[in-house]
């Protein structure tokens, strides 16, 4: 953290005409751009929670749910502790002390024991038990004569609020009423929270938790929102209404900037916007290399609201429509009609260009309540009941989604994409379900896609990549998801700040799996695209083209920069450099060879 300058502002909430000191905080820039505007700090207080009685048979499950919320809270605090320790001086010491105290409250404290007793004896749901126990503790603290001890109730309330938010998986729903250009500040911003942000109103966001490769970061890039994550002390240093700058390029957040600092960032912002306008002029230019090779550039879309961004970027279709938006911020799965209406809007909005819809790609723990079934928690959700495994286990869920996709296909070019496929039998089972749904819709005389849309397979595990030649016999195309492919290959959780620096898509093993997949597709005569984050980074463009990829899909804001790289690229030279790269065993040397090639005139 750095400090300099002063600014005088008039703010609501008792801070009128207060002279505020400029402070700067460093984090991880995850989405390029600069936003300058008023801060909206997501309150850390307790939220309205449901209150109901549970049966004796449900007590064990409710205690387990409470324990899981405690474990998640401890994990969040540990992550913040690691980041806080990297700060300098008194700020680090003070924040670490606070986080340690909060963590101790989650380990057998009066709060935890009291909640467990209320669940067992009063058969109260966990959220209500936390609220009741906090109320009782608050009364006890308020009666203390020692003002220091009485003041510690705020720490207890904050810990209780963290537990409640993890229990109810709360979303922030106040974004729609905020002034234009507002910058959201929170301890943690989830993908579901990001889905509530309208780029026309929200200027950007910053949070204490999160990393560059997490799904929140991906959504920020998709929406074109400047964002900085991983700033541990930020939520405690900002008040709603403060002027704030989010520099998503350099990973810096400036709170209450001086006039000079604000003017400097405004100039940088205008320069970035000028460069973006230059790139926008490439919208109608075909992505053709210098030696005449045509590359297809499509967009990954998280939300229907991103369609204007896709058109503005000149996307030639939607290479990946993540259908999870249909299940966000709700307690029950969407109906077939709801899904059909939403998907139809995207298909028609693309005006004849292809739309690839990926079936549901979440874990069972996120849908347990809405499915109405008990799903045992996974020790490691990334390896548990998720994606196609979940869809096949709860087949009505898959049938409903496929019916909506088939119906939307009556309005344009639609393709079906299956996530986390690892075996041929999974593809065959999905085809059987598709046939069943087609027969049902035909009997009901419902208009659907004719013929049945192509069915593709996500290559995002080492097993799928190594079995690509076999999988090619059961599907119509491949889509390589480099985000998960890298994670599973290197056994690294890209959202875990402690190991995220080891996440390296240039690792020789990852590149070999991509090469094996493209070669298997070519041999079988299948189309293959790449829709992971690698596709949207111009640094990797020459390498991906050299590996045989001719179809890339990315967040809309990334498309013009990738197109600009393609226009300057000679495929023959890219192939030669890729051959050199594939002979290397060290990712550092691979990076050097690639960066040297990119630097050539």
HELIX and SHEET records of a PDB file:
HELIX    1   1 UNK A   56  UNK A   58  5                                   3    
HELIX    2   2 UNK A   59  UNK A   85  1                                  27    
HELIX    3   3 UNK A   89  UNK A  105  1                                  17    
HELIX    4   4 UNK A  110  UNK A  117  1                                   8    
HELIX    5   5 UNK A  118  UNK A  122  3                                   5    
HELIX    6   6 UNK A  126  UNK A  142  1                                  17    
HELIX    7   7 UNK A  147  UNK A  151  1                                   5    
HELIX    8   8 UNK A  153  UNK A  168  1                                  16    
HELIX    9   9 UNK A  175  UNK A  177  5                                   3    
HELIX   10  10 UNK A  191  UNK A  195  1                                   5    
HELIX   11  11 UNK A  215  UNK A  223  1                                   9    
HELIX   12  12 UNK A  234  UNK A  237  1                                   4    
HELIX   13  13 UNK A  259  UNK A  280  1                                  22    
HELIX   14  14 UNK A  304  UNK A  306  5                                   3    
HELIX   15  15 UNK A  307  UNK A  313  1                                   7    
HELIX   16  16 UNK A  323  UNK A  327  5                                   5    
HELIX   17  17 UNK A  336  UNK A  349  1                                  14    
HELIX   18  18 UNK A  364  UNK A  366  5                                   3    
HELIX   19  19 UNK A  368  UNK A  371  1                                   4    
HELIX   20  20 UNK A  381  UNK A  383  5                                   3    
HELIX   21  21 UNK A  387  UNK A  393  1                                   7    
HELIX   22  22 UNK A  395  UNK A  408  1                                  14    
HELIX   23  23 UNK A  409  UNK A  411  5                                   3    
HELIX   24  24 UNK A  424  UNK A  443  1                                  20    
HELIX   25  25 UNK A  462  UNK A  466  1                                   5    
HELIX   26  26 UNK A  468  UNK A  471  1                                   4    
HELIX   27  27 UNK A  482  UNK A  490  1                                   9    
HELIX   28  28 UNK A  500  UNK A  502  5                                   3    
HELIX   29  29 UNK A  508  UNK A  524  1                                  17    
HELIX   30  30 UNK A  533  UNK A  536  5                                   4    
HELIX   31  31 UNK A  538  UNK A  546  1                                   9    
HELIX   32  32 UNK A  556  UNK A  567  1                                  12    
HELIX   33  33 UNK A  571  UNK A  582  1                                  12    
HELIX   34  34 UNK A  587  UNK A  599  1                                  13    
SHEET    1   A 9 UNK A   2  UNK A   9  0                                        
SHEET    2   A 9 UNK A  18  UNK A  26 -1                                        
SHEET    3   A 9 UNK A 252  UNK A 255 -1                                        
SHEET    4   A 9 UNK A 243  UNK A 247 -1                                        
SHEET    5   A 9 UNK A  34  UNK A  41 -1                                        
SHEET    6   A 9 UNK A 182  UNK A 186  1                                        
SHEET    7   A 9 UNK A 202  UNK A 207  1                                        
SHEET    8   A 9 UNK A 226  UNK A 229  1                                        
SHEET    9   A 9 UNK A  28  UNK A  31 -1                                        
SHEET    1   B 8 UNK A 527  UNK A 530  0                                        
SHEET    2   B 8 UNK A 477  UNK A 480  1                                        
SHEET    3   B 8 UNK A 455  UNK A 459  1                                        
SHEET    4   B 8 UNK A 414  UNK A 418  1                                        
SHEET    5   B 8 UNK A 355  UNK A 358  1                                        
SHEET    6   B 8 UNK A 318  UNK A 322  1                                        
SHEET    7   B 8 UNK A 296  UNK A 301  1                                        
SHEET    8   B 8 UNK A 551  UNK A 555  1                                        
END                                                                             
